[in-house]
Amino acid sequence: MVIKVVNNDVDAALKECRRQFSEIRRRKIRYSYYLRPALRLREKRKIAAVKRKFY
């Protein structure tokens, strides 16, 4: 993965990098194992609660 810095705007490049990594992480978590729909929803709620705790 290559992150391009445009006009020496490092902050924008870091924001793009974080967005791509979070997208990769979400995709990895979703397809890592099969869960029935109710359990997948529970896992999704747990992840959201962790995110709310830190932000």
C-alpha positions in Angstrom: 0.0 0.0 0.0 1.4 3.4 -1.0 0.2 6.6 0.6 0.8 9.7 -1.5 1.6 13.0 0.1 0.2 16.0 -1.9 1.5 19.5 -1.3 3.5 18.4 1.8 0.2 17.8 3.6 1.3 15.1 6.0 -1.9 15.4 8.1 -4.1 14.5 5.1 -1.8 11.6 4.2 -2.0 10.3 7.8 -5.8 10.6 7.8 -6.0 8.6 4.5 -3.6 6.0 5.9 -5.8 5.6 9.1 -8.9 5.3 7.0 -7.4 2.5 4.8 -6.1 0.6 7.8 -9.4 0.7 9.6 -11.2 -0.5 6.4 -8.7 -3.4 6.2 -9.2 -4.2 9.9 -13.0 -4.2 9.5 -12.9 -6.4 6.5 -10.5 -8.8 8.3 -12.7 -9.1 11.4 -15.9 -9.6 9.3 -14.5 -12.4 7.2 -12.2 -14.1 9.6 -14.8 -16.6 10.8 -18.5 -17.4 10.3 -21.0 -16.3 12.9 -24.7 -16.7 12.8 -26.4 -13.3 12.3 -27.4 -12.7 16.0 -23.8 -13.4 17.2 -22.3 -11.2 14.5 -24.6 -8.4 15.6 -23.4 -8.9 19.2 -19.8 -8.8 18.1 -20.5 -5.6 16.1 -22.0 -4.0 19.2 -19.0 -5.0 21.3 -16.6 -3.4 18.8 -18.8 -0.2 18.7 -18.8 0.0 22.5 -15.0 -0.3 22.6 -14.7 2.5 20.0 -17.1 4.7 22.0 -15.0 4.2 25.1 -11.9 5.6 23.5 -13.5 8.5 21.5 
